[in-house]
Amino acid sequence: MALPCPSCGKDIGLDLTFIIKNPISKCPFCDIILNFTVDKDIKDKFYKVLEDIDSIKKKHEKTTKFK
């Protein structure tokens, strides 16, 4: 799910994967600096969840269609 800019509210298409990989960004509309820096533990947990999701998808790929 994409998030809007917390300052101006315009859709800038941020999602959690982008934020984790690029924690400091700038809104192209209002030029506010966005700092979503998190510690390594949070990043590790996020990547673990993504791995778990991929594992579940692979396990059920023959019986379920995922978007």
N, C-alpha and C positions, 0 to 999 in steps of 0.2 A: 504494500500500500504506500503510495507516494504521499509525502507530507508537504504542506505549504510552508512558506517562509514564516517564522514566528513573529517577525516584525511587521511586514506589510500584508501578509496573508495571501500573496499570489502563489500560484502553483509553480514550484520550481523542480518538482519531480524527485525530491529526496526520498530515498528509502533506506532501510537500516543497513543494507550491505554497502551502499555508497558512503553513508555516514561513518561506518566503522573503518572503511578503507581511506576515507578523506575527512578526517574529523574537523578540519578547519577549512571552511568554504566562505564564499562571498555571494550574497544574493545579487543576481544580475539586474534586478529591478530597483532595489532601494540601497544597494551597496553596503548593507550591514555585514559585518564579519560574524560568521556563525562558528562557534567553538563547541564541538560535541566530544571533546577529548574524554576518554574513559580509561580506566586502568587495565592492565594486561589480563587480569582475572576475568573481567567482563568480556573482553574480546575473545578469550579462550572459550568461555561458556557459549558465546554467540556462535562461534565456528563449530563447536560440538553439537549444538542444536541443528545447524545446517547439515552436518554429517548424519545426524540421526534421521532427519527428514529424508535425505537422499537414500539412506538405508531402507527406510520404510517404503519409499517409492519403488526401489529395485525389488524388494520382497513381493510387492503386490502388482508389479507392472503387467503381468499376464491377465489379471482379473479386474483391474481398475484403471481408468484413464485419468491422468493428472494433467492439469493445465500448466 
